[in-house]
């Protein structure tokens, strides 16, 4: 399952979309935009021009030298992936950074393939809009009319409402790697309850876009995959922009290995199928060059009619703060957000470890696409750190180096809070990492930041507990699945809530027949599960020294927890926005 990342909702749609995880599977990332500052720099240089200020030995001769130098600095801070930027259809920057596969040493390039996760929704929406162009359906047709097998509560929702996430259908119909055929997908969709009457609210929905894939499969006279290949991925002139991450037709080219939070390789996405849990909502893969090429073709009407391109990009349903869902599966931002209207979308490849984001700036006819294959510094994080400068046309910011100093080995060990929780510092490769166990410790190490406040975290915790108590259908299904594997759940204890990858994640300790199980859940306002990892490890931060015995999170984008840790006299003092918390070594 691919789900929205709340932070991107500030200016992108459900973009990154962490995949649903279970039994040790790991999540993907979300994404954000790259824009303006780049624009000011890149407008003066095309792929045909010599790039100024190129770093000696640069491996990116097709990227403006100043951009290459700035992205190189971010790569040294942890970014690993690719960038593609075009204006008027001409590429000004095609660049890769870091390794695509540690085992072989292969490098990331603009022609490395990444799973694009929920960016797939823009392709599915385009297929629907093309069918509407051809008179095969109306956007105001109820989906039950187009697919008679859809008889559940969502049958009366219109195609338009499903495109705009206003159908009332929420959540997903299974884990990304769960084999599910078309009939199984229809049966699962029919069982889903509406969280509000169609047209009376909005709730981001992977299941809704699976439903649109069923509509395409039914109305077009072709399979969803065949129609997508022939009419969406294949551009006028015959160029094919990508394919599917699992199964056929597959995306052509060398694939990046995704690396997860623990540094281990993610899944390959190469399971035998059927693939209907991700069809329509997260099953595509392509290169960063191909993604940028496709976006330009979409909005500059070589792929669709001008009227359809307008539908794909113009606001369709407002969600606040100058943002609106579009009928093309994108999020539109008016000029109040960044000074210029833009549209963007981002996503990740479920448990694969990829992160992709793309933005179109109509005023400049400019496309910026980024992909990443490591969680250290994802495309979302990088774009989130640079978007304001990019839109404004200011110089692209670069990360600052930590001050240095400190003795990581001297601070290793466990520290206990007086209120019962604990912090533990471990060291690997001379890099300290601190984890938190217990709601009190988690609250101290991960204070809310940005658009989230303490009340938001408490409300999220209530929704998670309500879901696990079986007060929603999805909650009952979740509890049943856990108990089928681990035996009856006898207790659920809160373990604290953090903000990670732009979403709230509430940790819970489940007491089961097989023993305690720690997991986390991200749910929406209607208690639909957006992402889950069960079992999981306690939340943790990698630290960098900023003085002799003082440390801060390794967070070059400045979007993580705002805390400082001082180690002295066998104790650690965590200082954050709400004050200080002290933990001591036992004995």
PyMOL commands that set and color helices and strands:
alter all, ss='L'
color gray80, all
select helices_A, chain A and resi 6-10+36-42+65-76+117-133+143-146+153-156+159-163+182-191+206-219+224-233+288-299+306-313+335-338+362-364+379-392+408-411+439-445+454-468+473-486
alter helices_A, ss='H'
color red, helices_A
select strands_A, chain A and resi 81-87+90-97+99-101+106-107+113-115+243-244+284-287+317-320+323-325+331-333+342-348+355-361+366-372+413-417+422-428+431-437+491-500+503-512+515-523+529-534+540-545+550-553+564-568+571-576+579-585
alter strands_A, ss='S'
color yellow, strands_A
deselect
rebuild
show_as cartoon
